[in-house]
Amino acid sequence: MNITRITMWHKTLPLTHAYALSGGRLQFESLDSTFVRIDTDHGHTGWGEGCPWGNTYLPAFGAGLRVALGLLAPTLIGCDPRAIDALNRRMDATLPGHPYAKAPLDMALWDILGQCAELPLYALLGGSEGNWVAANSSIPTGDPEQMVALIETARSQGYRTHSAKIGGTKPDLDRARIEAIESTRQADERVTYDVNRAWTPGLAIEVMNGVQASGWFEQPCETLAECVQVRRQTRQPLMLDECMHTLSDHLSAWRLGACEGVKVKPNRLGGLTRARQVRDFGVSVGWRMHLEDVGGTVIADTAALHLALSTPEHNRLASWLCQPHLVDDPAPGRGARNVDGRISLPDGPGLGLAPDLDWLGTPEAVFDRKG
């Protein structure tokens, strides 16, 4: 079996509401997403999506992803799509780094492998651990009353786990946000206070030691070294996200005792192949993990949730879905969806869904030969 063609589409995805995080310093109204389809000479077709959360969230952006695909895609033409590790090494030799650009190709290769095996991806990634994954809401930065109201809305949709975006330069305001949320939190609810690297170490220590919060704090500072400083002087469990780009970063965090959990996001790490490596390491050291993606439609959501469903329940925390935040839907009613706080996965082979071609429109590029 050989890859005969790789097709690329670019779509702008408007958000249903403007979204603020990192204390309001990062704001977004739409996302820039890239879709790829890999075709083979045996009739199998694999789909992938790469969607950085805007240009300011990570060292990744949509236009750069598409330029990188122009280098990477031609090197895969004529190769066996089932040799996923070998093709990841080929991509690394062609373009060192830039993992976010390789993620949609890696995802599409896994989709083809699942179709060849006639198994859903979760079966290939470790096997189903239960029948569903708990859904995690995402609450943008706002005044305390606004954030409490958004949690109440999420609660009505079945969410029992919430990610509340805090951070900024006003410790009194962050304490007020946390105290308001904690005072209205129900007994069976869990809240992670996600700072998205907005605090300095001193500010993080001041706020975290000045509140009574039952949940996690996530990515308080920009760098791993700064987060280690916070970890050593606070009592709440800490989760890391944006500073964890490679397996080596996760090894360093474990050696330093920097955290008790991590976010595992295929589009940040370079695809399902590397996300699975990080997930397996996290299981081996006893971390708890949110397994979800950076952003994107139900295509990216579903790929990440296959990895989540195959993760031991003891290590698996709730997963966020980006699709509910988007105006457009490329596969209505299909794929990973929140139903009263639970997310089930399609049991068809591979990803178990594909985007509607009419919605995608005209491709931006087609690669069908080397060079």
PyMOL commands that set and color helices and strands:
alter all, ss='L'
color gray80, all
select helices_A, chain A and resi 22-24+62-76+84-94+99-117+121-124+144-156+171-184+201-208+224-231+247-255+266-269+272-285+298-309+323-325+357-360
alter helices_A, ss='H'
color red, helices_A
select strands_A, chain A and resi 3-21+26-40+45-50+133-134+136-139+161-165+190-194+216-218+238-240+261-264+288-291+337-339+342-344+365-367
alter strands_A, ss='S'
color yellow, strands_A
deselect
rebuild
show_as cartoon
